[in-house]
Amino acid sequence: MVASQDDDGISDEELLTGTGSGGMFASGYLSDQPLIEYLGESERVSYLLSNTKKGVREESDDGSTAYTPGDGYQAIAAVTDTRVLFVVGDCSEDGDEMFGVPYTEIEDVKTNRGVLKKSVDVWTTSGVRWRFFVKSGVEVGPAAEYLERAAVVWSRVEGQLQHARKYVAAISDHATEGDHEQAREAATTAREYVEEARRKAAELTEDREDAIWDRIETTERRLEKGVLDIHVSRADGQVATAERKWQAEQYNDAYDSFLAARNQYELALDIAREQDLPEADDIRTWADEVTQRIDQLSKSPLQRAEDTYERARAAEDLDTTIELLAESLETYQSALVLDWGNEDQRFAGDSETIRTQIEAVVGDLVGARRDLAEKRWRAGDWFSETGEFDRARSEYEAAREHVEAALSVARELDPDLEPALADDLTDLDAAIERLTDRSNGADRESGESGERDSGDGSDEFGEVVARLWAGRGWETATRAEGVVDVVATRDHPIPEKQLVVAHQCGPDGTCDRTVVESAADTRDSDGDADVVAVLTDGSVTDDARSVARERNVKLLDGDRLADALDAAGIAGLDGESGTV
């Protein structure tokens, strides 16, 4: 705890530890406790001066006060590494008196010499002069020199540290706002001031145990904590960016951001460990969490492709199957090329294995599109045979779109599948051409009247449906073209518009989902329609009923329609009441 700047600096070790009064031929020390107890825990003594009579005098513009030791006691001036400390033994009824002047408050130091006495004068920045007396034979030069040099160095060091602390505070402000560049610049400037303080401190002492170095290290510790906060803030930002990139399926960008985040956390961890900061454990945890996220990210693209493929294979309808297969194919293709250009492999999956899986997905996707095309193709054939040429054309075009989409995939990824798809496309084009010929022929037969071909009874069926709705208080109008056969409106009890599709397929026929989907699409595009209903003289498939529930389409199959006609007393197509 106690050290001298030079071997001869402390003239009497007993001044540090002695207490009590002296006798006739010996000087005492202090009254209440030894000098060492008045020192700070880590305060180090460079010089000691003492007297037994004059003590120390405090002088200012308001007057002067002399503090003198009691009989048999001493006044001691301790020149330490942080201040000059005056302790006067048994100075008052309360015992010892102590006065401390920090070096940062010392403005000037002088020595005076008399015949019998010398003094060391210490002026403070507040205008107070402290005068401590010693015998004329005591050498005070080294102590005074040290005092003067310490005051100058401490003042300069403290000035540099004040500037440094200002920029350290700015680091936190900038980091909180996310302005890491400004925070970094503030840290650089703060470090420059700290380094200058170090150079100034070395002019006083190289002993790193001295208080001036502790003062610098305290500020430097705050600076390092600020730099740590910059690294943590940058890391947090990179983690957030990585998560956003991952969500957007920008996997390599996400990987880069996670790596940058981990690097920032590790830089922060180095500082925390070097400075023995309590944040070290938390930062280690955050860095480990980023490592875990990198591991999860590396598996994510392939896992997503595999999961989507499994969902596609488990789907119950072709539309969903096709949508999921297309998504799975795109994800497998992304997984295949993710590591192209990377020095090291980042993402899970062997290239050959992924290519094999892509072939399987392509086969399934082409097959599913051909199945759905065939379904729409069959629907087109049926509508063509019943003379519903617009519906037939819509189904044929939908089938053609699916074949073209399958052909596009096959050309890029599995050319062996092209010939069969090209044949499908040729056959579909032929069907569409035949439909066009039949439609043109039907138009010529209808003449100028514009009436629909009723050879299949569809117009008569629409009239029957219109009478049924009219009997329920609706205003009805039949349409000769398009999906909708009857438009029904009423004003009471509330204004309402319904679209009715009269689908005639015969008692042994079925109404499938394509009819329901077409009805729902027509209602959605109409803008004013509140309800759409599909009436059929046949049965309704389960698939059609499912679509009707999903898209809010009313259904009336042949049996229920016959019951409704019978209840209304309306003759069916064969002229008998209730018979459709």
C-alpha positions in Angstrom: 0.0 0.0 0.0 2.8 2.4 0.8 5.5 3.2 -1.7 8.1 6.0 -2.1 8.9 7.6 -5.4 12.5 7.2 -4.5 14.3 5.4 -1.8 14.9 8.5 0.3 11.4 10.0 -0.2 9.9 8.8 3.1 12.0 10.2 5.9 10.4 8.4 8.8 8.3 5.2 8.4 7.0 5.7 12.0 5.1 8.8 10.8 2.9 6.4 8.9 2.1 4.0 11.7 2.8 5.8 15.0 0.3 7.4 17.4 0.4 9.1 20.7 2.3 12.0 22.2 6.1 12.2 22.7 8.0 13.0 25.8 10.5 15.7 26.8 13.1 14.6 24.3 10.9 12.9 21.6 8.2 14.1 19.3 4.9 12.2 19.2 2.7 11.5 16.1 -1.0 11.8 15.7 -3.7 11.6 18.4 -6.7 9.6 17.0 -5.1 7.1 14.6 -1.9 6.6 12.6 -1.4 8.5 9.3 -1.8 5.2 7.3 -5.5 5.1 8.4 -6.2 8.5 6.8 -5.0 7.2 3.4 -7.2 5.6 0.8 -7.1 1.9 0.4 -4.8 2.0 -2.6 -3.3 5.5 -2.0 0.5 5.5 -2.2 2.8 7.9 -0.4 5.8 9.5 -2.2 7.0 12.1 0.4 6.4 12.9 4.1 7.0 16.2 5.8 6.3 17.1 9.4 6.6 19.8 12.1 5.7 20.0 15.8 4.8 23.7 16.3 3.7 25.6 13.3 1.4 23.0 11.7 -0.4 24.2 8.5 -2.0 27.5 7.7 -5.0 28.1 5.4 -5.2 31.5 3.8 -7.7 33.1 1.5 -9.3 36.5 0.8 -11.7 35.8 3.7 -8.8 35.5 6.2 -6.4 32.9 7.5 -6.5 30.0 10.0 -3.6 28.3 11.6 -4.0 24.6 12.5 -1.3 23.7 15.0 -0.6 20.3 16.7 -1.2 19.8 20.5 1.7 19.4 22.9 3.7 16.3 22.1 2.1 15.8 18.6 3.0 16.5 15.1 1.5 18.0 11.9 2.2 15.8 8.9 2.1 16.6 5.2 1.8 13.4 3.0 2.5 13.8 -0.7 0.6 10.8 -2.3 -0.1 9.7 -5.8 -3.5 11.5 -5.8 -3.2 14.5 -3.4 -1.3 16.4 -0.7 -2.8 15.4 2.7 -2.4 17.6 5.8 -3.1 15.9 9.2 -2.6 17.9 12.4 -2.3 15.8 15.6 -4.5 16.8 18.6 -5.4 20.0 16.8 -8.8 20.6 18.6 -11.0 19.2 21.3 -12.1 16.6 18.7 -8.6 15.4 18.2 -6.8 15.3 14.8 -7.7 17.6 11.9 -7.3 16.4 8.3 -7.3 18.4 5.0 -6.8 17.0 1.5 -6.0 18.9 -1.7 -6.4 16.8 -4.9 -3.8 17.4 -7.6 -6.6 18.4 -10.0 -7.3 21.4 -7.7 -3.7 22.6 -7.3 -2.8 25.7 -9.3 0.8 26.4 -8.1 3.4 25.2 -5.7 6.2 27.4 -4.1 8.9 27.0 -1.4 9.9 29.8 1.0 13.1 29.9 3.2 13.6 31.7 6.4 16.3 31.7 9.0 14.8 29.0 11.1 11.9 27.7 9.0 11.0 26.7 5.5 7.5 26.3 4.0 5.8 24.7 1.1 3.0 26.8 -0.3 0.2 25.2 -2.3 -2.3 27.4 -4.2 -5.6 25.9 -5.2 -7.9 26.8 -8.1 -10.4 28.2 -5.6 -8.0 30.8 -4.4 -6.8 29.1 -1.1 -3.2 28.9 -0.1 -2.0 26.1 2.2 1.3 26.8 3.9 3.1 23.9 5.6 6.2 24.7 7.7 9.3 22.5 8.2 12.7 23.2 9.9 15.3 25.0 7.8 17.5 21.9 7.6 14.8 19.8 5.9 15.2 19.3 2.2 11.8 20.2 0.7 12.9 20.6 -2.9 12.1 17.1 -4.2 8.6 17.0 -2.5 7.8 20.5 -3.9 9.0 19.5 -7.3 6.9 16.4 -7.3 3.9 18.4 -6.1 4.3 20.9 -8.9 4.8 18.3 -11.6 1.9 16.1 -10.3 -0.5 19.1 -10.3 0.4 19.9 -14.0 0.2 16.3 -15.2 -3.0 15.5 -13.3 -4.6 18.7 -14.7 -3.6 17.8 -18.3 -4.6 14.1 -17.9 -7.9 15.0 -16.4 -8.6 17.4 -19.3 -7.9 14.7 -21.8 -10.1 12.2 -19.9 -13.0 14.7 -19.7 -12.9 14.9 -23.5 -12.7 11.1 -23.7 -15.7 10.7 -21.4 -17.8 13.0 -23.5 -17.2 10.9 -26.6 -17.7 7.7 -24.6 -21.2 9.0 -23.7 -21.8 9.7 -27.4 -21.0 6.1 -28.3 -24.0 4.9 -26.3 -26.3 7.5 -27.9 -25.3 6.6 -31.4 -25.4 2.9 -30.8 -28.9 3.2 -29.4 -30.0 5.0 -32.5 -28.4 2.4 -34.7 -25.9 4.8 -36.1 -22.9 2.5 -35.8 -20.6 4.6 -38.0 -21.0 7.6 -35.8 -20.6 5.4 -32.7 -17.3 4.0 -34.2 -16.0 7.5 -34.9 -16.8 8.6 -31.4 -14.9 5.6 -30.0 -11.9 6.4 -32.2 -11.8 10.0 -30.9 -12.3 8.9 -27.3 -9.4 6.5 -27.7 -7.2 9.3 -29.1 -7.8 11.3 -25.9 -7.1 8.3 -23.7 -3.8 7.7 -25.5 -2.9 11.4 -25.0 -3.7 11.1 -21.3 -1.4 8.0 -21.1 1.5 10.0 -22.7 0.9 12.8 -20.2 0.8 10.4 -17.2 4.1 8.9 -18.2 5.7 12.3 -17.6 4.8 11.9 -13.9 5.3 8.2 -13.3 5.6 4.9 -15.1 4.4 2.9 -12.1 1.0 1.6 -13.2 0.0 1.1 -9.6 -0.2 4.9 -9.1 -3.6 6.5 -9.0 -3.2 8.5 -12.1 -3.1 5.3 -14.1 -6.1 3.9 -12.3 -7.9 7.1 -13.3 -7.0 6.5 -17.0 -7.9 2.8 -16.8 -11.3 3.6 -15.4 -12.1 5.8 -18.4 -10.5 3.3 -20.7 -12.7 0.6 -19.2 -15.8 2.7 -19.9 -14.5 3.2 -23.5 -14.1 -0.5 -24.0 -17.6 -1.1 -22.7 -18.8 1.4 -25.2 -17.0 -0.4 -28.0 -18.5 -3.7 -26.8 -21.9 -2.1 -27.0 -21.2 -1.1 -30.6 -20.3 -4.7 -31.5 -23.4 -6.1 -29.7 -25.7 -3.5 -31.4 -24.2 -4.3 -34.8 -24.6 -8.0 -34.1 -28.2 -7.6 -33.1 -28.9 -5.7 -36.3 -27.2 -8.4 -38.4 -29.3 -11.1 -36.7 -32.5 -9.2 -37.5 -31.4 -8.8 -41.1 -30.5 -12.5 -41.3 -34.0 -13.5 -40.1 -35.6 -11.2 -42.7 -33.5 -12.6 -45.5 -34.2 -16.1 -44.4 -37.9 -15.4 -44.4 -37.6 -14.0 -47.9 -35.7 -17.2 -48.9 -32.5 -15.2 -49.6 -30.5 -17.9 -48.0 -26.9 -16.9 -48.9 -27.6 -13.3 -47.8 -29.1 -14.6 -44.5 -26.0 -16.8 -44.0 -23.7 -13.9 -44.6 -25.6 -11.8 -42.1 -25.5 -14.5 -39.4 -21.7 -14.9 -39.9 -21.3 -11.1 -39.5 -23.4 -11.2 -36.4 -21.4 -14.0 -34.9 -18.1 -12.1 -35.7 -19.4 -9.0 -33.9 -20.5 -11.0 -30.9 -17.0 -12.7 -30.7 -15.3 -9.3 -30.9 -17.6 -8.1 -28.0 -16.8 -11.3 -26.1 -13.0 -10.7 -26.4 -13.5 -7.2 -24.9 -15.7 -8.5 -22.1 -13.2 -11.2 -21.1 -10.2 -8.8 -21.4 -12.0 -6.2 -19.2 -13.6 -8.9 -17.0 -17.0 -7.5 -17.7 -20.2 -9.3 -16.4 -21.7 -9.3 -19.9 -19.3 -12.0 -21.1 -21.7 -14.9 -20.3 -24.7 -13.3 -22.1 -22.6 -12.5 -25.1 -21.3 -16.1 -25.3 -24.9 -17.3 -25.2 -25.9 -15.0 -28.0 -23.0 -16.1 -30.1 -23.9 -19.8 -29.5 -27.5 -19.0 -30.5 -26.3 -17.6 -33.8 -24.3 -20.7 -34.4 -27.4 -22.8 -33.9 -29.4 -20.6 -36.3 -26.7 -21.0 -38.9 -27.0 -24.8 -38.5 -30.7 -24.6 -38.9 -30.4 -22.3 -41.9 -28.1 -24.6 -43.6 -30.7 -27.4 -43.5 -33.7 -25.1 -44.2 -33.8 -25.0 -48.0 -33.7 -28.8 -48.5 -36.0 -29.4 -45.6 -38.6 -27.0 -47.0 -38.4 -28.7 -50.4 -38.9 -32.1 -48.8 -41.7 -31.0 -46.6 -43.5 -29.3 -49.5 -43.1 -32.5 -51.6 -44.7 -34.6 -48.9 -47.6 -32.2 -48.6 -48.1 -32.4 -52.3 -48.2 -36.1 -52.3 -50.7 -36.1 -49.4 -53.0 -33.5 -51.1 -56.5 -34.7 -52.0 -57.3 -32.5 -55.0 -55.2 -32.0 -58.1 -55.2 -28.2 -57.9 -53.5 -28.2 -54.5 -51.2 -31.1 -55.6 -50.0 -29.0 -58.6 -49.5 -25.9 -56.6 -47.4 -27.7 -54.0 -45.4 -29.7 -56.5 -44.5 -26.5 -58.4 -43.4 -24.9 -55.1 -41.4 -28.0 -54.2 -39.7 -28.0 -57.6 -38.7 -24.4 -57.3 -37.3 -24.9 -53.8 -35.3 -28.0 -54.8 -33.8 -26.1 -57.7 -32.8 -23.3 -55.3 -31.2 -25.8 -53.0 -29.2 -27.2 -55.9 -27.5 -23.9 -56.8 -27.2 -22.3 -53.3 -23.6 -23.3 -52.9 -22.4 -22.4 -56.4 -19.7 -19.8 -56.0 -19.1 -20.5 -52.3 -15.7 -21.6 -51.2 -17.0 -24.0 -48.6 -20.3 -25.9 -48.6 -22.9 -24.0 -46.5 -26.1 -25.8 -47.2 -27.2 -29.4 -46.6 -27.7 -31.8 -49.5 -25.7 -33.7 -52.1 -26.0 -32.3 -55.6 -26.7 -35.7 -57.2 -29.3 -36.6 -54.6 -31.1 -33.3 -55.2 -31.0 -33.8 -59.0 -32.6 -37.2 -58.5 -35.3 -35.7 -56.4 -35.9 -33.0 -58.9 -36.5 -35.6 -61.6 -39.1 -37.3 -59.3 -40.9 -34.0 -58.7 -40.9 -33.1 -62.4 -42.5 -36.5 -63.2 -45.2 -36.0 -60.6 -45.9 -32.5 -61.6 -46.2 -33.3 -65.3 -48.4 -36.3 -64.4 -50.7 -34.2 -62.2 -51.1 -31.5 -64.9 -51.9 -34.1 -67.5 -54.5 -35.6 -65.1 -56.1 -32.3 -64.6 -55.9 -31.5 -68.3 -57.6 -34.8 -69.1 -60.4 -34.0 -66.6 -61.0 -30.6 -68.1 -60.7 -32.1 -71.6 -63.5 -34.7 -70.8 -65.7 -31.8 -69.5 -65.1 -30.0 -72.7 -66.2 -33.0 -74.7 -69.3 -33.4 -72.7 -70.3 -29.7 -73.1 -69.5 -29.9 -76.8 -71.9 -32.9 -77.2 -74.7 -31.1 -75.3 -74.2 -28.0 -77.5 -72.9 -25.8 -74.7 -70.1 -24.6 -76.9 -68.9 -21.7 -74.7 -68.5 -23.9 -71.7 -66.8 -26.5 -73.9 -64.3 -24.0 -75.2 -63.5 -22.8 -71.6 -62.8 -26.4 -70.6 -60.6 -27.1 -73.6 -58.6 -23.9 -73.1 -58.1 -24.8 -69.4 -56.9 -28.2 -70.4 -54.6 -26.7 -73.0 -53.0 -24.4 -70.4 -52.2 -27.3 -68.2 -50.6 -29.2 -71.0 -48.6 -26.2 -72.1 -47.4 -25.7 -68.5 -46.4 -29.3 -68.2 -44.6 -29.1 -71.6 -42.6 -26.0 -70.4 -41.4 -28.0 -67.4 -40.5 -31.0 -69.5 -38.5 -29.0 -72.0 -36.3 -27.6 -69.3 -35.9 -30.5 -67.0 -37.0 -33.8 -68.6 -37.1 -33.8 -72.5 -38.1 -37.4 -72.5 -41.6 -36.4 -71.5 -42.0 -33.9 -74.4 -43.3 -36.2 -77.2 -46.4 -37.4 -75.2 -47.2 -33.8 -74.2 -46.8 -32.5 -77.7 -49.3 -35.2 -78.9 -51.7 -34.1 -76.2 -51.4 -30.5 -77.4 -52.0 -31.6 -81.0 -55.1 -33.6 -80.1 -56.5 -30.7 -78.0 -56.0 -28.2 -80.8 -58.0 -30.6 -83.1 -60.8 -30.8 -80.5 -60.9 -27.0 -80.3 -61.0 -26.8 -84.1 -63.9 -29.4 -84.3 -65.7 -27.3 -81.6 -65.3 -24.2 -83.7 -66.7 -25.9 -86.7 -69.7 -27.2 -84.8 -70.3 -23.8 -83.1 -70.3 -22.1 -86.5 -72.6 -24.7 -87.9 -75.0 -24.2 -85.0 -75.0 -20.4 -85.5 -75.8 -20.8 -89.2 -78.8 -23.1 -88.3 -80.1 -20.6 -85.8 -80.4 -17.9 -88.5 -81.0 -14.3 -87.7 -83.1 -15.1 -84.6 -80.1 -15.5 -82.4 -82.0 -18.2 -80.4 -80.1 -20.9 -78.8 -80.1 -24.4 -80.2 -82.6 -26.2 -78.0 -82.2 -29.6 -79.5 -80.8 -30.8 -76.2 -83.6 -29.2 -74.2 -81.3 -26.8 -72.4 -83.4 -23.7 -73.3 -86.6 -25.4 -72.1 -84.8 -26.5 -68.9 -83.9 -22.8 -68.3 -87.5 -21.7 -68.8 -88.6 -24.3 -66.3 -86.1 -22.9 -63.8 -87.2 -19.4 -64.5 -90.9 -20.3 -63.8 -89.8 -21.9 -60.5 -88.1 -18.7 -59.4 -90.9 -16.5 -60.6 -93.3 -18.5 -58.6 -91.3 -17.6 -55.5 -91.7 -13.8 -56.2 -88.6 -13.1 -58.2 -88.4 -11.1 -61.4 -86.6 -13.4 -63.9 -84.8 -13.1 -67.2 -83.3 -15.9 -69.2 -80.0 -15.7 -71.0 -79.2 -17.3 -74.3 -75.4 -17.1 -73.9 -72.8 -17.6 -71.2 -72.7 -19.7 -68.1 -75.8 -18.2 -66.4 -79.2 -19.3 -67.7 -81.5 -17.2 -65.4 -81.0 -13.9 -63.7 -83.4 -13.4 -60.8 -84.0 -10.2 -58.9 -86.3 -8.8 -56.2 -86.6 -5.7 -54.1 -88.3 -7.1 -51.0 -87.6 -7.9 -48.3 -84.2 -6.6 -49.3 -82.8 -5.9 -52.8 -81.1 -9.0 -54.1 -79.8 -10.5 -57.3 -79.3 -14.2 -57.9 -77.6 -16.0 -60.9 -78.9 -19.4 -61.7 -77.0 -22.0 -63.8 -79.4 -24.7 -65.2 -77.1 -27.7 -65.9 -78.9 -30.4 -67.9 -77.1 -33.7 -67.9 -79.9 -36.2 -67.7 -81.0 -38.3 -64.8 -78.0 -40.6 -65.2 -75.5 -37.7 -65.6 -73.5 -35.9 -63.0 -72.6 -32.3 -62.2 -68.9 -32.1 -61.4 -66.7 -29.4 -59.9 -66.0 -27.6 -63.1 -69.6 -26.5 -63.4 -69.5 -25.2 -59.8 -66.2 -23.4 -60.3 -67.5 -21.8 -63.5 -70.6 -20.6 -61.7 -68.6 -19.2 -58.8 -66.2 -17.4 -61.2 -69.1 -15.8 -63.0 -70.7 -14.6 -59.8 -67.3 -13.1 -58.6 -66.8 -11.3 -61.9 -70.4 -10.0 -62.1 -70.0 -7.4 -59.4 -73.7 -7.1 -58.5 -74.7 -10.7 -57.9 -75.4 -11.7 -54.3 -75.9 -15.4 -54.8 -75.2 -18.0 -57.5 -77.1 -21.4 -57.7 -76.5 -24.5 -59.8 -79.5 -26.6 -60.6 -79.1 -30.0 -62.3 -81.4 -32.7 -63.4 -78.7 -35.3 -62.5 -76.6 -36.0 -59.5 -73.8 -33.9 -57.9 -70.3 -35.3 -57.3 -68.7 -35.1 -53.8 -65.9 -33.0 -55.3 -68.5 -30.5 -56.7 -70.2 -30.3 -53.3 -66.8 -29.6 -51.6 -66.1 -26.8 -54.0 -69.6 -25.4 -53.5 -69.1 -25.3 -49.7 -65.7 -23.6 -50.2 -66.9 -21.0 -52.7 -70.4 -20.5 -51.3 -72.4 -21.8 -54.3 -76.0 -23.1 -53.8 -76.7 -26.6 -55.2 -79.9 -28.3 -56.2 -79.6 -31.9 -57.6 -82.1 -33.7 -59.7 -84.1 -35.2 -56.8 -84.4 -32.0 -54.9 -85.2 -30.0 -58.1 -88.0 -32.5 -58.9 -89.4 -32.0 -55.4 -89.3 -28.2 -55.7 -91.1 -28.4 -59.1 -93.7 -30.7 -57.8 -94.3 -28.5 -54.8 -94.8 -25.5 -57.1 -97.0 -27.4 -59.5 -94.7 -26.8 -62.4 -94.4 -29.3 -65.2 -91.0 -30.7 -66.0 -89.4 -31.3 -69.3 -91.5 -34.3 -70.1 -94.7 -32.3 -69.3 -95.4 -34.1 -66.0 -95.4 -32.1 -62.8 -92.2 -32.5 -60.9 -90.5 -34.7 -63.5 -87.3 -33.2 -64.8 
